[in-house]
C-alpha cells in the first residue's frame, strides 16, 4: 500500500510544516536599548534629525515593532554647530502660543541659537516622531547638548558617525 519513497516524502513534508516561522514581536522585556553618541558638527539639520529620529524610534533594528519603544538612547553633542541651508537662519520661523489672547510668538533659528541651541535639534526631531503617548516616551531617549561635554559617560555610549 505505501511504498518507501512515499513514506520518506511524507516525513519530509511533515517536518517542514512542523517548523515555526513566527514573526517575533519585541516587547519591553526583549528590547535591548544601547547608548549612542552622535556629533552634529557640520551636519545639515533636516537630514541629521531624520537619522536621529530613526535611531530613537528603533527603525534601524531588525526587531523593530511599531507599538514598542525599541530604539536607542541617542546623545547629540555640538548642537550649536549644526548647519541650515539657504536663508533658513533668518527666514525660518518657529511659532509658539502662550495660551493668552494675542500670545502668538515667533522666533528664528538665530535667536534660538543664542538662547538655547539644543532647541533647534530637539524641535526638528520631535516633529519627526509620532504625535502619541509612545512618541512622547520615545522623545525622552534623546539627549542634546551644546558642547562636547555630557553627563552620560557612565553609560559608555558608542560613537557613531552619521554621513
C-alpha positions as CSV (number, residue, x, y, z in Angstrom):
1,X,0.0,0.0,0.0
2,X,2.7,2.6,1.0
3,X,6.0,2.3,-0.8
4,X,9.2,3.5,0.8
5,X,9.5,6.6,-1.4
6,X,6.0,7.9,-0.4
7,X,6.7,7.4,3.3
8,X,10.0,9.4,3.0
9,X,8.4,12.2,1.2
10,X,5.5,12.2,3.7
11,X,8.0,12.5,6.6
12,X,9.9,15.4,4.8
13,X,6.7,17.3,4.2
14,X,5.5,16.9,7.8
15,X,8.9,18.2,9.1
16,X,8.6,21.4,7.0
17,X,5.1,22.0,8.4
18,X,6.4,21.5,11.9
19,X,8.9,24.3,11.7
20,X,7.8,27.6,13.2
21,X,8.2,30.7,11.1
22,X,6.5,33.1,13.5
23,X,7.1,36.8,13.4
24,X,8.7,37.8,16.7
25,X,7.3,41.0,18.1
26,X,9.5,42.9,20.5
27,X,8.3,44.0,23.9
28,X,9.8,45.8,26.9
29,X,11.5,42.7,28.2
30,X,13.1,41.6,25.0
31,X,14.3,45.0,23.8
32,X,18.0,45.9,24.1
33,X,18.5,49.6,24.4
34,X,22.0,50.9,23.7
35,X,23.5,54.3,24.3
36,X,24.9,56.1,21.2
37,X,26.7,59.4,20.8
38,X,26.4,61.4,17.6
39,X,28.3,64.6,16.7
40,X,26.1,67.3,15.0
41,X,29.1,69.4,13.8
42,X,28.7,70.5,10.2
43,X,25.6,68.3,9.7
44,X,22.6,69.6,7.8
45,X,19.7,69.9,10.3
46,X,16.9,68.0,8.4
47,X,19.0,65.1,7.2
48,X,20.7,64.7,10.6
49,X,17.4,64.9,12.5
50,X,15.7,62.3,10.4
51,X,18.6,59.8,11.0
52,X,18.5,60.6,14.8
53,X,14.7,60.1,14.8
54,X,15.0,56.8,13.1
55,X,17.6,55.6,15.7
56,X,15.4,56.8,18.6
57,X,12.4,55.1,17.1
58,X,14.3,51.8,16.6
59,X,13.7,51.5,12.8
60,X,17.3,50.6,12.2
61,X,17.0,47.4,14.2
62,X,15.8,44.0,13.0
63,X,13.3,43.6,15.8
64,X,11.5,46.9,15.2
65,X,8.0,46.8,16.4
66,X,5.8,49.9,15.8
67,X,4.0,49.9,19.1
68,X,7.0,49.4,21.3
69,X,9.8,51.8,22.4
70,X,12.7,49.7,21.0
71,X,15.1,52.5,20.0
72,X,18.4,53.5,21.5
73,X,19.3,56.4,23.7
74,X,20.9,59.0,21.5
75,X,23.3,61.7,22.8
76,X,23.8,64.6,20.4
77,X,26.8,66.8,21.0
78,X,27.8,70.1,19.4
79,X,24.2,71.2,18.7
80,X,25.3,74.8,18.2
81,X,27.4,73.8,15.1
82,X,24.6,72.3,13.1
83,X,24.0,73.8,9.6
84,X,21.0,75.1,7.9
85,X,20.9,75.5,4.1
86,X,19.8,78.6,2.2
87,X,18.5,81.6,4.1
88,X,16.8,79.5,6.9
89,X,18.9,81.1,9.7
90,X,16.9,84.3,9.2
91,X,13.8,83.4,7.2
92,X,12.6,80.2,9.0
93,X,10.1,80.9,11.8
94,X,9.3,78.9,14.8
95,X,5.8,79.7,16.1
96,X,4.5,79.0,19.6
97,X,1.5,80.1,21.5
98,X,1.5,81.3,25.2
99,X,-2.1,80.4,25.8
100,X,-3.2,84.0,26.2
101,X,-5.1,86.2,23.7
102,X,-2.5,87.8,21.4
103,X,0.1,85.4,22.7
104,X,1.4,84.1,19.5
105,X,5.3,84.3,19.5
106,X,7.7,84.0,16.6
107,X,11.4,83.2,16.7
108,X,14.1,82.4,14.2
109,X,16.8,79.8,14.4
110,X,19.4,82.6,15.0
111,X,17.5,83.6,18.1
112,X,17.2,80.1,19.4
113,X,21.0,79.6,18.7
114,X,21.8,82.5,21.0
115,X,19.3,81.4,23.8
116,X,19.4,77.6,23.8
117,X,20.9,75.8,20.7
118,X,19.6,72.4,21.8
119,X,16.1,73.5,21.0
120,X,16.8,73.6,17.2
121,X,17.6,69.9,17.1
122,X,15.0,68.9,19.7
123,X,12.3,70.6,17.7
124,X,13.3,69.0,14.4
125,X,13.4,65.5,15.9
126,X,10.2,65.9,17.8
127,X,8.4,66.8,14.6
128,X,9.6,63.5,13.0
129,X,8.2,61.3,15.8
130,X,4.6,60.1,16.2
131,X,2.2,62.5,18.0
132,X,1.1,59.9,20.5
133,X,1.9,58.7,24.0
134,X,4.6,56.5,22.5
135,X,6.1,59.4,20.6
136,X,6.4,61.4,23.8
137,X,8.0,58.4,25.5
138,X,10.4,57.9,22.6
139,X,11.4,61.6,22.7
140,X,12.8,61.1,26.2
141,X,15.5,58.9,24.7
142,X,17.0,62.0,23.0
143,X,19.7,63.9,24.9
144,X,21.0,67.1,23.2
145,X,24.0,69.2,24.4
146,X,25.5,72.4,23.0
147,X,29.1,71.5,23.6
148,X,31.1,68.3,23.6
149,X,30.6,67.6,27.4
150,X,27.7,65.4,28.5
151,X,26.8,63.7,31.8
152,X,26.3,60.2,30.3
153,X,29.8,58.8,30.5
154,X,28.7,56.1,32.9
155,X,26.5,54.6,30.2
156,X,29.6,54.1,28.0
157,X,28.0,55.3,24.7
158,X,29.3,54.1,21.4
159,X,30.3,56.9,19.0
160,X,28.5,56.7,15.6
161,X,29.5,58.7,12.5
162,X,26.5,59.8,10.5
163,X,27.0,60.8,6.9
